Amino acid sequence: AAYDSPAAELSAARTAASLNPVSVTPHYLQASALESEGQRGAAKRELEAALGLEPENFVTLGLLGDLETRAGNRSAARRYYRRALGLNPRDSG
């Protein structure tokens, strides 16, 4: 879905989270919107919440790695990417 602004995306993601609190997808959407608004710390907390729901989810670990890469935190990014690779060694992304 296309949104007019990160704020609209964030609102929709929060609604989705309230409707399905055990899904990681709303956390991904909220993290994206928060990062777009310049709230990197809050975005990371959303991804960490998703990881708390599904600790073995390699996608969440990859997204955390991407977030750290965009912030210039290469060593933290590598740690997340290594964990993701360990969970899904066949994923070439």
N, C-alpha and C positions, 0 to 999 in steps of 0.2 A: 504494500500500500504506500502511496505517496502522501507525504505530509507537507503542509505549508511551512512548518518550522520544527526545530528540535523540541520546542515546548509542546506542540501538538503531538509529536511522536511520543514524547515522554508521558503525556496524559493518557494516550491510548495504551501504552505499555503498562502503566499503573492499573488501568482498568482491567487489562488482561490478567495481570498478576492477582488482582483481587478475585477474579472469577476462577482462576486455576492456580492456587498458591504452591502447588508441588511441581509445576512446570518450570524448566530452566529458560524457555524461550522468552517470557516476559522480562527476565533479568537481562538477557542479551539485548533486547530492544531498549530497555531503560539505560543500560550501559552505553549503548551507541548514542542515544539522545543526550545523555549527560556529558559524554566526551565532546560531542558537537557543541555543547553549551560552555565548554571550557572547564567542566567539573570532573577532571581526571580522577581525583581521589574517590568521589562518589561513584564514578563509573567502575573503578576497580572494586569497590565494595559490592556492587551489584554482581560482578563476575565472581567474586569470592563467595557470595551467597549462593549463586548457581552451583559452584563447586561443592559447597556444603550439602546441597541437595543430591548431587551426583558426583561423588569424589573420583570416580573412575571415568569421567566423561572427558575424552581427549579433545573434543571440540572446545570445551570451556578452557582447558589448559592452553590450547592454541590461541584462543581469543585473548587470554591474559598475556601470552607472549606477544601478540600483535600490539596490544595496548602498551606494553613496556617498550617495544621496538619504536613505536611512534613517539614515546616520551624520551627516547635516547638511552634507555636503561638496558644496554645490550646483555650484561651478565644475567640480570633478572629474566630477560626474554629467553635467553638460552636455557635457563633452568626450567621454565615452563615448557619450552619446545621439547626438551629432552624427556620430561615426564610424559608429554603427549605422545611422543614417538615410542616410548616404552609401552604405552597402553595400546597403541595401534601402529606397529612397525610397517604396515603395508601402505599407510597413508603417505603419499608423496607431497602433499600440500604443506 
